[in-house]
């Protein structure tokens, strides 16, 4: 697959039910799922890392809640 789904992280925003708290590379912030986008992998310059499994599970749970009927 040539595309990936990405969501930005911010350290200066308010919490909401669709924003997942995360600590990444020493910065505490929120993953803004409402701003998720599909990108071609060629646009990504380098991998910065990965979120912990618990955060990924919460992201997937929140996305299911947002998009399920």
N, C-alpha and C positions, 0 to 999 in steps of 0.2 A: 504494500500500500504506500502510495507516495505522499499521503497527507497525515497529519497528526492534529489532535485537538489540544489547544493550549488555553490557559487562563492566566491573566496577570495576577501578580501579588502586589499588595500595597502595604505600607507601614503607617499610613495616615488616613484611615477611613473609619467609618462607623460600622459596628456589627449589624448584621441582618441575618435572617434565617437561611438565606442562600449564599452566605459568605462563610468560608471555613477558616477558622484560626489555624495558623501555622508558624513554626519557628524554623527558618531556613538560613543557613550560613550565618547564624548569630543574630538574625533580624527577626523580630516578632511582628507578624502582620496578618493579613487576611487574603485568602484566595478569592478573587472576584469572579464567581462562576457566571454571573449575568453578563460578563464581557468575554466569555469564551469564544474562540474563533478556530476555524480549520485553516491550517497553513500547509503549504508544500514543504516537505522536509528540506529541500534545497535552500530555503530561506533561513534556516537555523544555522548559525555560525558555529556554536559549540555547546555541548551539554554542560550545564552548570551543576547538575546533581539531580537528586530525586528526593521526594518527600518521604517521610516514614510511612510504613504500611498502614498504621492507624489513621493517618491523615488521608491517605489514598482511599481507604474504606469509607471514611466520612464524606469525601468528595463524591464518590460513586453513589452513596446512599442519597445525598442531597440532589444529585442530578436525576436519579430515579424519581424522587419526590417531585421535582420540578416538571419532568416531562411525561410522567405517567398520567393516565386519565383518572 
